[in-house]
Amino acid sequence: MTKRLYQQRRHAYQVNFANALSKMKDNVVRLLTLDPPPGLLQRLLCAIASEVEPIRPDRTFPRHIKSTKPKRFHPNYKRCR
């Protein structure tokens, strides 16, 4: 649905995964009940398809990865000598 809606634009678009996951976690229980509200799935799909982000080639930036090795003491709790 996203490709069809945004095919005339300059960049290719993809669904924003964080927003889609947020919308799904709010409605997953309603979808799994025996009698879901009518039109819920269609509204959910339209809401997810409207939250898109462009795919920009060559737009990667180095991430600052924190060290996984924990420090021995937190600075506020250092031992005094």
Secondary structure, DSSP 8 states (H G I E B T S, - for coil): -HHHHTTTSSSEEEE-HHHHHHHHHHHHHHHHSSS--TTHHHHHHHHHHHSEEEE-TT---------SS--SS-GGG----
